[in-house]
Amino acid sequence: MFRFLALCTVFLAMIGGAASAQTNINLGGIAVDTAAAIEVTSDSLSVDQETGIAVFEGDVLIAQGDLRLAAARVQVIYGTDTSQIARLIATGDVTFVTAEEAAEAETADYDITTGLLTLTGDVLLTQGASAISAESMVVNVTDGTATMQGRVRTVLQQGGN
């Protein structure tokens, strides 16, 4: 539903806006403070002490700085030599939201140690009135670079004066 509403909003904004030479989509715009504390809420939690993996299930919401991640299930993997979270693997209607953009996908793999966020499966990124979709997207949240692959489709809102 969110994807349909976002695309409708983009389409309506394109019809009503005057064209200019500037577009306003920044593919690597998702920025995260990887050193910020991570807060997780969910319906349930199971922990495997042997592997150091925790699984949150049911309306999972993760917050880190300005980043919000929502999913049906999130697996948390801790570093082998530390008690710090090294990686989050989210599945089931994954949504990432920051102050500037929102992204949806079927799955997400957020490697906190490298700063790489990999979204796969019907990825949709919206920034204001602009949207871009693909099968996969890899964002380096520390340096602001990103790539999208797999039948990339872009709707760029042309700003008006």
Residue pairs with C-beta under 8 A, 6 or more apart in sequence:
2 95
2 102
2 104
3 104
3 122
3 124
6 102
6 124
6 126
6 131
7 131
7 155
9 129
10 126
10 129
10 130
10 131
10 155
10 157
11 155
13 129
13 157
14 129
14 155
14 157
14 158
17 129
17 157
17 158
17 159
17 160
18 158
18 160
18 161
19 158
19 160
20 158
20 159
20 160
20 161
22 158
22 159
23 130
23 156
23 157
23 158
24 127
24 128
24 129
24 130
24 156
24 157
24 159
25 125
25 127
25 130
25 131
25 132
25 154
25 156
26 127
26 144
27 125
27 132
27 146
27 147
27 148
28 139
28 140
28 143
28 144
28 145
28 146
29 100
29 101
29 127
29 144
29 146
30 67
30 96
30 98
30 101
30 103
30 117
30 139
30 141
30 146
31 98
31 141
31 144
32 64
32 65
32 66
32 67
32 98
32 115
32 117
32 141
32 142
33 64
33 65
33 66
34 64
34 112
34 115
34 141
34 142
36 64
36 65
37 64
38 62
38 63
38 64
38 85
39 62
39 63
39 64
40 56
40 60
40 61
40 62
40 74
40 76
41 59
41 60
41 61
42 56
42 57
42 58
42 59
42 60
42 61
42 74
43 57
43 58
43 59
44 56
44 57
44 58
45 54
45 55
45 56
45 57
46 54
46 55
46 57
47 53
47 54
47 55
48 54
52 77
52 78
52 80
53 75
53 76
53 77
53 78
54 75
54 76
54 78
55 73
55 74
55 75
55 76
56 73
56 74
56 75
56 76
57 72
57 73
57 74
58 72
59 70
59 72
60 69
60 70
60 71
60 72
60 73
60 74
60 90
61 68
61 69
61 70
62 68
62 69
62 70
62 74
62 88
62 90
63 69
66 98
66 99
67 96
67 97
67 98
68 95
68 96
68 97
68 98
69 88
69 90
69 94
69 95
69 96
69 97
69 108
69 110
70 93
70 94
70 95
70 97
71 90
71 91
71 92
71 93
71 94
71 95
71 108
72 91
72 92
72 93
73 90
73 91
73 92
74 88
74 89
74 90
74 91
75 88
75 89
75 90
76 85
76 87
76 88
77 85
77 86
77 87
77 88
77 89
78 84
78 85
78 86
79 85
79 86
79 113
80 86
84 112
85 112
86 111
86 112
86 113
87 109
87 110
87 111
87 112
87 113
88 108
88 109
88 110
88 112
89 107
89 108
89 109
89 110
90 107
90 108
90 109
90 110
91 106
91 107
92 106
93 104
93 106
94 104
94 105
94 106
94 107
94 108
94 119
95 102
95 103
95 104
96 102
96 103
96 104
96 108
96 117
96 119
97 103
100 127
101 125
101 126
101 127
102 125
102 126
103 119
103 123
103 124
103 125
103 126
103 137
104 122
104 123
104 124
105 119
105 120
105 121
105 122
105 123
105 124
105 137
106 120
106 121
106 122
107 119
107 120
107 121
108 117
108 118
108 119
108 120
109 116
109 117
109 118
109 120
110 116
110 117
110 118
111 117
111 118
114 140
115 140
115 141
115 142
115 143
116 138
116 139
116 140
116 141
117 138
117 139
117 140
117 141
118 136
118 137
118 138
118 139
119 136
119 137
119 138
119 139
120 135
120 136
121 135
121 136
122 133
122 135
123 133
123 134
123 135
123 136
123 137
123 148
124 131
124 132
124 133
125 131
125 132
125 133
125 137
125 148
128 157
129 157
130 154
130 155
130 156
130 157
131 154
131 155
132 148
132 152
132 153
132 154
132 155
133 152
133 153
133 154
134 148
134 149
134 150
134 151
134 152
134 153
135 149
135 150
135 151
136 148
136 149
136 150
137 146
137 147
137 148
137 149
138 146
138 147
139 145
139 146
140 146
